[in-house]
Amino acid sequence: MKPIAILLLAAAAGLAMTGCGDTSRARVATGTGMGAATGAIIGSFSANAGTGALIGAGVGALGGVLVDEHARGSFNN
């Protein structure tokens, strides 16, 4: 798979994550799950699916927290 296809897949997963969940817990859980899945897919290309899943889960959880903070209006001045 070409690197541009991997980046597009990751971007699509990130966009899908923004619309998921109505509560803080749901947003973080969705971000963690999608990040782990995306990380495992990307990591499998370098024979490190487990490491990719762990890194993806961390990044996804952070993304879920940021989406939740934005939805609650924490970033407004």
TABELUR-V469034 format. One record per backbone hydrogen bond with DSSP energy under -0.5 kcal/mol. CO is the residue of the C=O (numbers start at 1). NH is the residue of the N-H. Records with the same first field share a line. If there is no record, write none. Layout:
CO: NH ; NH
//
This chain:
2: 5 ; 6
3: 7
4: 8
5: 9
6: 10
7: 11
8: 12
9: 13
10: 14
11: 15
12: 16
13: 17
14: 18
15: 19
16: 19
17: 20
23: 27
24: 28
25: 29
26: 30
27: 31
28: 32
29: 33
30: 34
31: 35
32: 36
33: 37
34: 38
35: 39
36: 40
37: 41
38: 42
39: 43
40: 44
41: 45
42: 45
43: 46 ; 48
44: 47
48: 52
49: 53
50: 54
51: 55
52: 56
53: 57
54: 58
55: 59
56: 60
57: 61
58: 62
59: 63
60: 64
61: 65
62: 66
63: 67
64: 68
65: 69
66: 70
67: 71
68: 72
69: 74
70: 73
73: 76
//
